[in-house]
Amino acid sequence: MIKKVQASDVRLGMYIHTIRGNWLEHPFWKKSFKLEQQEDLDTLVSCNLDEIWIDTSKGLDVAGDEEMPMENPQSAKPVNTVSVAPPVKKPVMRVSVEEELDTAKKIQNKAKEAVTSMFNDVRMGKALEIEGAESLVEEINQSMERNPNALLTLTRLRSVNEYTYMHSVAVCMLMVALGKRLGLDEAQVRQAGTAGLLHDIGKMVIPNEVLNKPGKLTDEEFVIMKSHPERGWEILKSCYQAHETSLDVCLHHHERVDGKGYPKKISGEALTLFARMGAVCDVYDAISSDRCYKAAWSPAESIRKMASWKDGHFDETVFQAFVKTIGIYPSGTLLKLKSGRLGVVMEQSTKKLTTPIVKIFFSTRTNAHIPIKILDLSKGVDSIEKIEDPEKWGFDINKIQGI
């Protein structure tokens, strides 16, 4: 039986079916779990949550309710048993990227913890539990509605050692942003995001010496590495909560529209929209990230490389939508303007891909820092001369962006 309970009635041994409320306000990324630790109980009671629902078929009931008789088992309808309707979507107010960054950082950290927990469970042979993934994706969705550039900016923040986990988080965020650009409905956007979060789950059964090898893989090692989509599909297939979209993207995110991908070498219309989205998001984040065997290309260089590849690698419509999502000059790109000033891209203009919003901070003519100023290049106040290399100037782009 699913029933709503007061926080004061929660006790150890209960099975928490759903926690309602902003998950940033509590430390539980899973919405369903057996309450077995006193520390978790104390935290749950003190979080001032909107609603707590328990499943008495999987755990204890409220004290004193276990022995309550039912009038007629055939016809009785317990008042506490309900079908929970999805929450009503509230309008989201747009904010600046600076205002959204703190919340975005919390979301990214929670997402990292969730992925690390799920992936490590798989690596240790435990059953995969993904109950909290959809609520996590919805928080990502809400952040992007307030300002998509905050989370997209943070996708660059990671170390080489945490690539596998943070790559999945980044692909999730990119899938959500791309899904919104393509006009998918809310349910489809959540499905796309969850699929991005889980697309590389198969890498958890790849030996570490292959997965994290700093040099070039041998032919035999490459065969092992290329097995991760099918291994991941098998893992997700055994998880009853996994949506078909997640299975599809997991299996097909390395396919190409010309049929030269893997593992099935399918092409054209045989590839779903979600699989085509996954292919673009996966490649972009992979080549724009530092790896154990190669340094990252800059975000702008990554877009140029992908655009230069032969027709047939990506779906053209999906790739064009992706470029419109993150920009020709993605967040974090260092630009030299025709005025001689240097600025870092903070977010994209709603008018043109070639006129992002930049934070000006340095003059190349005086070789000195200047007062920081936010410029919307779509207003014609200045224009782009070229992309600059931050290492050449010795600048920490993350620090300039305030992240």
C-alpha positions in Angstrom: 0.0 0.0 0.0 1.2 3.5 -0.9 0.3 6.0 1.8 1.2 9.6 2.7 2.7 10.1 6.1 3.9 12.9 8.3 7.6 13.4 8.9 7.1 12.8 12.6 5.6 9.3 11.8 8.6 8.1 9.8 10.6 5.3 11.4 13.4 2.9 10.6 12.3 0.0 8.5 9.9 2.0 6.4 10.3 1.9 2.6 10.3 5.5 1.3 8.3 5.4 -2.0 8.4 9.1 -2.9 9.8 12.3 -1.5 8.1 15.4 -2.7 9.8 18.7 -2.6 12.9 20.4 -4.1 15.6 17.7 -3.9 18.3 20.3 -3.5 16.9 20.8 0.0 17.7 17.2 1.1 20.6 14.8 0.5 18.7 11.9 -1.0 19.1 11.6 -4.7 17.0 8.4 -4.8 13.3 9.0 -4.4 12.7 5.4 -3.3 14.8 3.5 -0.7 14.6 1.4 2.5 15.2 3.6 5.5 17.7 1.7 7.5 20.2 4.2 9.0 19.4 6.4 12.0 21.4 9.3 10.4 19.2 9.1 7.3 16.0 9.1 9.5 17.3 12.2 11.4 18.0 14.0 8.2 14.6 13.1 6.7 12.7 14.3 9.7 14.6 17.6 9.8 14.3 18.5 6.1 10.9 20.1 6.3 9.7 18.1 3.2 6.5 18.8 1.4 5.3 15.2 1.3 6.6 11.7 2.3 5.0 8.6 0.8 5.8 5.1 2.0 5.2 1.6 0.6 3.9 -0.6 3.3 4.3 -3.7 1.1 8.1 -3.2 1.1 8.6 -1.9 4.7 7.0 -1.0 8.0 3.7 0.9 8.3 3.0 3.8 10.6 3.2 2.6 14.2 -0.1 1.3 15.4 -1.5 0.9 11.8 -0.2 -2.6 11.1 -3.1 -4.4 12.8 -6.0 -2.1 11.7 -8.7 -4.4 10.2 -10.3 -3.7 6.9 -14.1 -3.9 6.6 -14.2 -5.9 3.3 -11.0 -6.9 1.5 -13.0 -7.2 -1.7 -14.5 -3.8 -1.8 -12.7 -1.6 0.7 -10.7 1.3 -0.7 -8.2 2.6 1.9 -8.3 6.4 1.9 -4.6 6.7 1.9 -4.0 4.6 -1.3 -3.8 7.0 -4.2 -2.5 7.3 -7.7 -0.1 10.2 -7.6 -0.6 12.6 -10.4 2.5 14.4 -11.9 3.1 17.8 -10.3 1.6 20.8 -12.1 4.4 22.6 -14.1 5.0 26.1 -12.8 6.2 28.9 -15.0 9.9 29.5 -14.6 11.4 32.9 -14.4 14.4 33.6 -16.6 17.5 34.8 -14.7 21.1 35.8 -15.6 23.8 33.1 -15.9 25.5 34.6 -12.9 22.4 34.3 -10.8 21.9 30.6 -11.8 25.5 29.5 -11.3 25.3 28.7 -7.6 22.2 26.5 -8.0 23.7 24.9 -11.1 26.8 23.9 -9.1 24.6 22.2 -6.5 22.8 20.3 -9.3 26.0 19.3 -10.9 27.4 18.0 -7.6 24.2 16.0 -6.9 24.3 14.6 -10.4 27.9 13.5 -10.0 27.1 11.8 -6.7 24.1 10.0 -8.3 26.0 8.8 -11.3 29.0 7.7 -9.2 26.7 5.7 -6.9 24.8 4.0 -9.8 28.0 3.2 -11.7 29.9 1.9 -8.7 27.0 -0.3 -7.8 27.2 -1.8 -11.3 30.9 -2.2 -11.1 30.5 -4.2 -7.8 27.9 -6.4 -9.3 24.9 -4.9 -7.5 21.5 -4.3 -9.2 21.1 -1.0 -10.9 18.7 1.4 -9.2 17.6 4.5 -11.2 14.6 5.7 -9.3 16.1 9.1 -8.6 17.3 9.7 -12.2 14.1 11.3 -13.5 13.7 13.8 -10.6 17.4 14.7 -11.0 16.9 15.3 -14.8 13.8 17.5 -14.0 16.0 19.7 -11.8 18.4 20.0 -14.7 15.5 20.9 -16.9 14.3 23.6 -14.5 17.8 25.1 -14.2 18.0 25.3 -18.0 14.7 27.0 -18.2 16.0 29.7 -15.8 19.2 30.0 -17.8 20.6 27.1 -20.0 24.1 28.6 -20.0 24.9 28.0 -16.3 24.9 24.2 -16.5 26.4 24.1 -19.9 29.3 26.3 -18.7 29.9 23.8 -15.8 30.2 20.8 -18.1 33.9 21.8 -18.7 34.7 21.5 -14.9 36.2 18.0 -14.3 39.4 16.2 -13.8 40.8 13.5 -16.0 40.2 10.9 -13.3 36.5 11.6 -13.0 35.9 11.7 -16.8 33.6 8.6 -17.0 31.2 9.9 -14.4 31.2 13.6 -15.4 30.9 12.7 -19.1 27.6 11.0 -18.3 26.4 14.1 -16.4 27.5 16.4 -19.2 25.8 14.3 -21.9 22.6 14.3 -19.8 22.7 18.1 -19.6 23.4 18.4 -23.4 20.6 16.0 -24.2 18.2 18.1 -22.1 19.3 21.3 -23.8 19.2 19.8 -27.3 15.8 18.2 -26.6 14.3 21.6 -25.7 15.9 23.2 -28.8 14.3 20.4 -31.0 10.9 21.1 -29.4 10.4 17.8 -27.6 7.7 17.7 -25.0 8.5 17.7 -21.3 8.3 13.9 -21.0 10.6 13.4 -24.0 13.1 15.9 -22.7 13.2 14.0 -19.4 13.6 10.7 -21.3 16.4 12.2 -23.3 18.2 13.5 -20.2 17.9 10.2 -18.4 19.2 8.4 -21.5 22.2 10.7 -21.5 22.8 10.0 -17.8 22.9 6.2 -18.4 24.3 5.9 -21.9 27.8 4.8 -20.8 26.7 2.5 -18.0 28.4 -0.4 -19.9 31.8 1.1 -19.3 31.5 -0.1 -15.7 32.1 -3.7 -16.9 35.1 -2.8 -19.0 38.4 -3.6 -17.2 40.1 -0.5 -15.8 43.3 -1.2 -17.6 41.5 -0.8 -20.9 39.0 1.9 -19.9 41.7 4.2 -18.4 44.7 3.2 -20.6 46.8 6.4 -21.3 48.1 5.1 -24.6 46.7 3.8 -27.8 44.5 0.7 -27.4 45.6 -2.6 -29.1 43.1 -4.1 -31.6 42.1 -6.6 -28.9 41.6 -3.8 -26.4 39.6 -1.8 -28.8 37.2 -4.7 -29.4 36.7 -4.9 -25.6 36.0 -1.1 -25.4 33.6 -1.2 -28.3 31.5 -3.8 -26.4 30.3 -1.2 -23.9 27.1 -0.2 -25.7 25.9 -3.8 -25.8 27.1 -4.5 -22.2 25.2 -1.4 -21.1 22.1 -2.4 -22.9 22.2 -5.8 -21.1 22.5 -4.0 -17.8 19.6 -1.6 -18.5 17.5 -4.4 -19.9 17.6 -6.2 -16.5 16.4 -3.0 -14.8 12.6 -2.8 -14.9 12.6 1.0 -14.4 14.7 1.7 -17.5 12.7 3.4 -20.3 13.0 2.2 -23.8 14.7 5.5 -24.7 17.6 4.8 -22.3 18.0 1.3 -23.8 18.0 2.8 -27.3 20.6 5.6 -26.7 22.8 3.2 -24.7 23.0 0.7 -27.5 23.2 3.2 -30.4 25.1 6.3 -29.4 28.1 5.2 -31.4 26.1 4.6 -34.6 26.4 6.9 -37.6 23.8 7.9 -40.1 25.9 6.5 -42.9 26.0 3.0 -41.2 29.7 3.1 -40.3 29.3 3.2 -36.6 28.9 0.4 -34.1 27.8 -2.0 -32.7 25.0 -2.7 -35.2 26.0 -0.5 -38.1 22.5 0.7 -38.6 21.9 3.8 -40.6 19.4 6.4 -41.9 15.8 6.1 -40.7 16.6 3.0 -38.6 18.2 5.4 -36.1 15.8 7.0 -33.7 15.9 10.8 -33.0 17.1 10.0 -29.5 20.0 7.9 -30.8 21.0 10.7 -33.2 20.9 13.2 -30.4 23.0 10.9 -28.2 25.7 10.5 -30.9 26.1 14.3 -31.3 26.2 15.0 -27.5 28.5 12.1 -26.7 31.1 13.1 -29.3 31.1 16.8 -28.5 31.7 16.2 -24.8 34.3 13.6 -25.4 36.4 15.7 -27.8 36.1 18.8 -25.7 37.3 17.0 -22.5 40.7 16.2 -21.3 41.2 12.4 -21.5 43.8 10.1 -20.1 45.2 9.7 -23.6 44.7 13.2 -25.1 44.2 16.9 -24.3 40.8 18.5 -24.9 40.0 20.6 -27.9 38.4 23.9 -27.0 34.6 24.1 -27.2 34.7 26.3 -30.4 37.4 24.0 -32.0 35.3 21.0 -31.2 32.3 22.5 -33.0 34.5 23.3 -36.0 35.9 19.8 -36.1 32.5 18.2 -36.0 31.2 20.5 -38.7 34.2 19.6 -41.0 33.7 15.8 -40.8 32.2 14.1 -43.9 28.5 14.0 -44.4 27.0 10.9 -42.8 28.7 11.1 -39.4 25.8 13.0 -37.7 22.3 13.7 -38.6 22.4 17.2 -40.2 19.2 18.5 -38.7 20.2 17.4 -35.2 23.8 18.7 -35.5 22.5 22.1 -36.6 20.1 22.2 -33.7 23.0 21.3 -31.4 25.1 24.2 -32.7 22.2 26.6 -32.1 22.0 25.2 -28.6 25.6 25.8 -27.5 26.7 28.3 -30.1 29.5 28.7 -32.6 31.4 30.3 -29.8 30.3 28.1 -26.8 30.5 29.4 -23.2 34.1 29.8 -22.1 35.5 30.7 -25.5 38.1 33.5 -25.3 37.6 36.1 -28.0 39.5 39.0 -29.3 37.3 41.8 -30.4 38.0 44.3 -33.2 38.4 47.0 -30.5 41.4 45.1 -29.2 39.7 43.9 -26.0 39.5 40.3 -24.8 36.4 38.8 -23.5 35.1 35.4 -22.5 31.7 34.1 -23.8 29.2 34.0 -21.0 26.1 33.0 -22.9 24.5 33.0 -26.3 22.5 35.8 -27.8 18.9 35.1 -28.8 19.5 36.9 -32.1 22.6 35.5 -33.8 25.0 32.7 -33.3 27.9 35.1 -34.2 27.0 37.6 -31.6 27.3 36.1 -28.1 27.2 37.9 -24.8 30.8 38.3 -23.5 32.6 39.5 -20.4 35.3 42.0 -21.3 38.2 42.2 -19.0 41.5 42.9 -20.8 43.0 45.3 -23.5 45.6 43.9 -25.9 46.5 47.4 -26.9 47.6 48.4 -23.4 48.4 44.8 -22.3 46.5 45.5 -19.1 43.3 44.5 -17.4 40.4 46.9 -17.8 37.2 47.3 -15.8 34.9 44.2 -16.3 31.9 44.8 -18.5 29.2 42.6 -20.0 28.7 43.2 -23.8 25.9 41.9 -25.9 27.5 41.8 -29.3 24.1 41.6 -31.0 23.7 45.3 -30.2 26.6 46.2 -32.5 28.8 47.7 -29.8 31.8 45.6 -31.0 32.5 42.5 -33.1 34.6 39.4 -33.1 38.1 39.4 -34.7 39.2 35.9 -33.7 39.3 33.2 -31.1 42.3 33.3 -28.7 44.1 30.6 -26.7 43.7 31.3 -22.9 47.0 29.5 -22.2 48.8 31.9 -24.5 47.7 34.8 -22.3 47.9 32.9 -19.0 44.3 33.4 -18.2 42.1 31.1 -16.0 38.8 31.2 -17.9 36.9 29.5 -15.1 38.0 32.2 -12.7 37.0 34.9 -15.1 33.6 33.3 -15.6 33.1 33.1 -11.8 33.0 29.3 -11.7 
